[in-house]
């Protein structure tokens, strides 16, 4: 899950599954559109949302790899 904050509710964390995000745009407030059709207005910029998603995916992959950093080559 990534942590975002609804517009005008910056003291309340919103935990969101990034796999549900369809698009993020600024118009002028940042709007996150979900695959469910729901739209969320958030305090974060589109770049901050993108970075949160990237960091979350990197963490998931690192855990799935069990901390391995080298590729296994089949002979």
Secondary structure, DSSP 8 states (H G I E B T S, - for coil): -EEEEBTT-TTSEEEE-GGGEEEEEESSSEEEEETTS-EEEESS-HHHHHHHHHHHHHHHHHHHTTT--S-----
